[in-house]
């Protein structure tokens, strides 16, 4: 990965972090809100839409297929949908940037169209496995072709060629059993199911984030959910979806960095307002509490069918954690920042059942182990996780680390830098803009000293 232009220098915190801050709106819900709005009949209103690069990739691609987006303010957009069957062929490849969610959801949506689409992405996305979405879509008669994966046999990656459904044909019924709990695969399958002739049944090992299901149900899509099994039967359904009017809650995955910063810097009191606390996403909050973080969740409410709350975090007596099983899909993006907590917790924290981390924006098991060691923390890499020997006494050793173009690694290293013994240099931090463009400003607002080099 070429070096980015932005490096960060994080100074050790000299005083407690204090304050009440927002986070960008939930990236996962943002993708789905703009995607479904584009398929609705009429004008949808989305409040709190994040301008993080990943959400913008999804929005731009939909605009190129005919959806009209009007900016009302920095955070509010209106989307004139084209209806389920109204998308038109884009005039060239659709750039999904760094966003795996954009690419995988589009595979399901675009395999059902009467035109061919080409999906491309950045260097990281061009290494991510796409067979997990290609296989079920092919099984129902859809066309998905990709480039051979550079290192994995029988695997494909971007660029992808998707669709069309041949004239006079339709996608067929599908019963898909996914080996991994994956909301991206589930959503791709369900999106293709909107256009299929016959029912779709999707089963996963444990429940992954359910934002797609919630939004489909709100739009009147004939869906049934029983634990980790989702069934969609479009027989007798009009295919008409009324416009959405939603406000998107704050991203718990972004909040996790601030909660951890508040838990690690002595004397801190950090509040993150308006955070989505959908139970399929709150694994991190459970892990943090279990590891001793003084975490209070209050002001619970509802935003567009998604639960929301304020989070208050302060240091508590930390202890090592155990992360595995059904907790992993509910905290899948937060494992790097759990490692930062583990780095300061007495004892050995063990993360298992997390092999999926190897195929995220970077190999997060290998990358995180490298970051931990750079900060003087001992850890052992396992095929599906890691063991981290906490270093609660003294400070971490100031480090110079590479983000490997992975936003969650860059932000985790920044939080660790707050409790290091000298300034920490984090290279290649442009990637933070994919999910949390105001990350540095937010840390500064809490009282941290961060320089942009
Ligand atoms: C996402 C699902 C998860 C997650 C990703 C966003 C989504 O990926 O890691 O950041 O919005 O559906 P998987 O489906 O691969 O677990």
Boltz pocket constraint, residues with backbone or C-beta under 6 A from the ligand:
constraints:
  - pocket:
      binder: B
      contacts: [[A, 27], [A, 28], [A, 29], [A, 31], [A, 101], [A, 181], [A, 182], [A, 183], [A, 184], [A, 185], [A, 187], [A, 208], [A, 209], [A, 332], [A, 333], [A, 356]]
      max_distance: 6.0
